[in-house]
Amino acid sequence: MALTFATEISLSAAAQPQLGHEPNNQLWYYGLSTDSSIENSVANPDLGQYDDLTFEYSPAFLSLQAIQKLGVKALPGFGASMFYTPEYALYSVLVVPIHKESDADSAPEVALTITDYRVDFVITGDYECYRIEFIESVNTYEKITYTCTGYIILPGAGTYLVKCTGYSNEVSTFSQTYETNITV
């Protein structure tokens, strides 16, 4: 059977065009502009009708740095998730979900034990999944864990911003972000 498209959407000429459908029904367009920055615009389909969508400019809020790779995956009921790789770096950044609801639940508590470059963590919270990040300057080291204990080996001495966010199996339920600074 041939696939027939009922509606054709004209998007900008940005490279690597991506669409993400959010739980609030907003349809977000992402792409890379000529200077390799992320370009955003958003449309609001009326009752699921996509015939005459008007995409309006939205200021960049994901990253102000130049990007080389960009990907978006829309998950029904959860929202869009994105990864991008800075143009002059080898690491990728994961944004899950892109547009967080403003009424997030309470932040998890995190206990950290530092031994040389190893950081053991114990997370206390009521979530099924946790994302813990160790950020130093432009480098981020992270773990996604389904248990409340674990460790990470950091590459060297320095001051790290530690962030931890909890995610639930329930649709769009996530925590406020726990933050603290550590010195290794």
HELIX and SHEET records of a PDB file:
SHEET    1   A 4 ALA A  15  HIS A  21  0                                        
SHEET    2   A 4 LEU A  27  LEU A  32 -1                                        
SHEET    3   A 4 ILE A  38  ALA A  43 -1                                        
SHEET    4   A 4 GLU A  56  SER A  58 -1                                        
SHEET    1   B 3 ILE A  67  LEU A  75  0                                        
SHEET    2   B 3 GLY A  79  PRO A  86 -1                                        
SHEET    3   B 3 VAL A  93  VAL A  95 -1                                        
SHEET    1   C 3 GLU A 109  THR A 115  0                                        
SHEET    2   C 3 ARG A 118  THR A 124 -1                                        
SHEET    3   C 3 THR A 149  ILE A 153 -1                                        
SHEET    1   D 4 ASN A 139  THR A 145  0                                        
SHEET    2   D 4 CYS A 129  GLU A 136 -1                                        
SHEET    3   D 4 THR A 159  TYR A 167 -1                                        
SHEET    4   D 4 TYR A 178  THR A 183 -1                                        
END                                                                             
